[in-house]
């Protein structure tokens, strides 16, 4: 009798342990504060192919699945005897991973940061596209994920890839983005509490108008960086913008920055137009990012 009771207890214990050791299904949701969430993200599986290697660094092409889409990226890691700080780099609309690798990612690498730079949806090797606001709103009303939410998930998986790399200091991983990529970087940095900050270049929130419809209001706020940027605090936030930006006026960036909490810094340059411009912005990064390593 005692033996049977012991067997039953052991069976129940094993069942309990099995139940709580099984991987939980990833859950997408939007909170009452209109903040998106991807809970229980699994450890990412990805393919990697080294395409360049030198005495100082190596460059790999990686690909991974994210919310039904295969995402392609470039992983650039300076060779070092110590674990490296790193950035997820999110290019502007229609800028490829190769284009951005030759731009801000290269500068970050030269400063001692590893980078993973994405081909965002509909760009370069990452096929698919980004829906219009109206198309995404229809999906949202049906309880489905808008593509612009999925782009945030793409960035979060890239963060997870960096965090799992032996070369990377997982306590010093940041998000960086230019223009549209900066909007995604702000949202991803706000959501991923293990990240250490955001570097946003030539970007702002949408400055969307108030609407009477509750569902539409929830949707618009859920994809507006202005609704997220205060959640980056107490981690680092730097924004860099040109006074002469004709695509995203500096007033828009200043308005978004005003919604952020400390610590935060806002830098301006004089001559450049929209985007990241090495001639004026690299010197700012070289000085500022010393404190991010």
VENCORFEN-V248462 format. One record per residue. N is the residue number from 1. OMEGA is omega as a letter, one per 40 degrees, with the letter a starting at -180 (none if undefined). NEAR is the number of other C-alpha atoms within 10 Angstrom. Layout:
BEGIN
n->N omega->OMEGA near->NEAR
n->N omega->OMEGA near->NEAR
END
This chain:
BEGIN
n->1 omega->i near->6
n->2 omega->i near->7
n->3 omega->i near->8
n->4 omega->i near->9
n->5 omega->i near->10
n->6 omega->i near->11
n->7 omega->i near->12
n->8 omega->i near->12
n->9 omega->i near->12
n->10 omega->i near->12
n->11 omega->i near->12
n->12 omega->i near->12
n->13 omega->i near->12
n->14 omega->i near->11
n->15 omega->i near->12
n->16 omega->a near->11
n->17 omega->i near->11
n->18 omega->a near->11
n->19 omega->a near->11
n->20 omega->i near->9
n->21 omega->i near->9
n->22 omega->i near->8
n->23 omega->i near->11
n->24 omega->i near->12
n->25 omega->i near->10
n->26 omega->a near->11
n->27 omega->i near->10
n->28 omega->i near->16
n->29 omega->i near->14
n->30 omega->a near->14
n->31 omega->i near->10
n->32 omega->i near->9
n->33 omega->i near->11
n->34 omega->i near->18
n->35 omega->i near->21
n->36 omega->a near->22
n->37 omega->i near->18
n->38 omega->a near->17
n->39 omega->i near->12
n->40 omega->i near->12
n->41 omega->i near->16
n->42 omega->i near->12
n->43 omega->a near->11
n->44 omega->i near->14
n->45 omega->a near->12
n->46 omega->i near->15
n->47 omega->a near->11
n->48 omega->i near->15
n->49 omega->i near->12
n->50 omega->a near->13
n->51 omega->i near->11
n->52 omega->i near->11
n->53 omega->i near->14
n->54 omega->i near->9
n->55 omega->a near->7
n->56 omega->a near->9
n->57 omega->i near->15
n->58 omega->a near->16
n->59 omega->i near->21
n->60 omega->i near->18
n->61 omega->i near->19
n->62 omega->i near->20
n->63 omega->a near->21
n->64 omega->i near->18
n->65 omega->i near->15
n->66 omega->i near->17
n->67 omega->i near->13
n->68 omega->a near->7
n->69 omega->i near->14
n->70 omega->a near->16
n->71 omega->i near->28
n->72 omega->a near->28
n->73 omega->i near->27
n->74 omega->i near->25
n->75 omega->a near->27
n->76 omega->a near->25
n->77 omega->i near->23
n->78 omega->i near->21
n->79 omega->a near->17
n->80 omega->i near->11
n->81 omega->i near->7
n->82 omega->i near->9
n->83 omega->a near->16
n->84 omega->i near->22
n->85 omega->a near->21
n->86 omega->i near->30
n->87 omega->i near->27
n->88 omega->a near->30
n->89 omega->a near->32
n->90 omega->a near->32
n->91 omega->i near->33
n->92 omega->a near->24
n->93 omega->i near->15
n->94 omega->i near->14
n->95 omega->a near->17
n->96 omega->i near->22
n->97 omega->i near->28
n->98 omega->i near->16
n->99 omega->a near->15
n->100 omega->i near->22
n->101 omega->i near->24
n->102 omega->a near->10
n->103 omega->a near->16
n->104 omega->a near->25
n->105 omega->i near->28
n->106 omega->i near->15
n->107 omega->i near->17
n->108 omega->i near->21
n->109 omega->a near->18
n->110 omega->i near->13
n->111 omega->i near->17
n->112 omega->i near->18
n->113 omega->i near->25
n->114 omega->i near->30
n->115 omega->i near->32
n->116 omega->a near->28
n->117 omega->a near->30
n->118 omega->i near->32
n->119 omega->a near->28
n->120 omega->a near->28
n->121 omega->i near->23
n->122 omega->a near->15
n->123 omega->i near->20
n->124 omega->a near->18
n->125 omega->i near->17
n->126 omega->a near->19
n->127 omega->a near->14
n->128 omega->a near->14
n->129 omega->i near->12
n->130 omega->a near->16
n->131 omega->i near->13
n->132 omega->i near->11
n->133 omega->a near->15
n->134 omega->i near->9
n->135 omega->i near->12
n->136 omega->i near->20
n->137 omega->i near->21
n->138 omega->i near->15
n->139 omega->a near->15
n->140 omega->i near->18
n->141 omega->i near->13
n->142 omega->a near->9
n->143 omega->a near->10
n->144 omega->a near->13
n->145 omega->i near->19
n->146 omega->a near->21
n->147 omega->a near->22
n->148 omega->i near->19
n->149 omega->i near->21
n->150 omega->i near->19
n->151 omega->i near->21
n->152 omega->i near->24
n->153 omega->i near->23
n->154 omega->i near->26
n->155 omega->i near->28
n->156 omega->i near->25
n->157 omega->i near->22
n->158 omega->i near->29
n->159 omega->a near->26
n->160 omega->i near->20
n->161 omega->i near->20
n->162 omega->a near->23
n->163 omega->a near->20
n->164 omega->a near->13
n->165 omega->a near->11
n->166 omega->a near->10
n->167 omega->a near->19
n->168 omega->i near->21
n->169 omega->a near->18
n->170 omega->i near->21
n->171 omega->a near->13
n->172 omega->i near->19
n->173 omega->a near->27
n->174 omega->i near->28
n->175 omega->i near->32
n->176 omega->i near->30
n->177 omega->i near->29
n->178 omega->i near->28
n->179 omega->i near->24
n->180 omega->i near->19
n->181 omega->i near->27
n->182 omega->i near->27
n->183 omega->i near->29
n->184 omega->a near->31
n->185 omega->i near->33
n->186 omega->a near->31
n->187 omega->a near->30
n->188 omega->i near->32
n->189 omega->i near->33
n->190 omega->a near->25
n->191 omega->a near->21
n->192 omega->a near->20
n->193 omega->i near->13
n->194 omega->i near->17
n->195 omega->a near->23
n->196 omega->i near->22
n->197 omega->a near->29
n->198 omega->i near->28
n->199 omega->a near->24
n->200 omega->a near->28
n->201 omega->i near->30
n->202 omega->a near->29
n->203 omega->i near->32
n->204 omega->i near->29
n->205 omega->a near->24
n->206 omega->a near->18
n->207 omega->a near->14
n->208 omega->a near->11
n->209 omega->i near->9
n->210 omega->i near->10
n->211 omega->a near->11
n->212 omega->a near->8
n->213 omega->a near->8
n->214 omega->a near->9
n->215 omega->i near->12
n->216 omega->i near->16
n->217 omega->i near->15
n->218 omega->i near->19
n->219 omega->a near->20
n->220 omega->i near->20
n->221 omega->a near->21
n->222 omega->a near->22
n->223 omega->a near->23
n->224 omega->i near->21
n->225 omega->i near->25
n->226 omega->i near->24
n->227 omega->a near->22
n->228 omega->a near->26
n->229 omega->i near->27
n->230 omega->a near->19
n->231 omega->i near->19
n->232 omega->i near->26
n->233 omega->e near->18
n->234 omega->i near->13
n->235 omega->a near->19
n->236 omega->i near->20
n->237 omega->i near->27
n->238 omega->i near->19
n->239 omega->i near->23
n->240 omega->a near->23
n->241 omega->i near->30
n->242 omega->i near->25
n->243 omega->a near->19
n->244 omega->a near->16
n->245 omega->a near->19
n->246 omega->i near->10
n->247 omega->i near->12
n->248 omega->a near->21
n->249 omega->a near->17
n->250 omega->i near->20
n->251 omega->i near->13
n->252 omega->i near->15
n->253 omega->i near->24
n->254 omega->i near->16
n->255 omega->i near->14
n->256 omega->a near->22
n->257 omega->a near->21
n->258 omega->i near->14
n->259 omega->a near->15
n->260 omega->i near->19
n->261 omega->i near->16
n->262 omega->e near->13
n->263 omega->a near->13
n->264 omega->i near->18
n->265 omega->a near->14
n->266 omega->a near->14
n->267 omega->i near->14
n->268 omega->i near->17
n->269 omega->a near->16
n->270 omega->a near->11
n->271 omega->a near->12
n->272 omega->i near->18
n->273 omega->a near->17
n->274 omega->i near->19
n->275 omega->i near->20
n->276 omega->a near->24
n->277 omega->a near->17
n->278 omega->a near->14
n->279 omega->a near->9
n->280 omega->a near->15
n->281 omega->a near->19
n->282 omega->a near->17
n->283 omega->i near->11
n->284 omega->a near->14
n->285 omega->a near->19
n->286 omega->i near->14
n->287 omega->a near->10
n->288 omega->a near->12
n->289 omega->i near->15
n->290 omega->i near->10
n->291 omega->a near->8
n->292 omega->a near->14
n->293 omega->none near->13
END
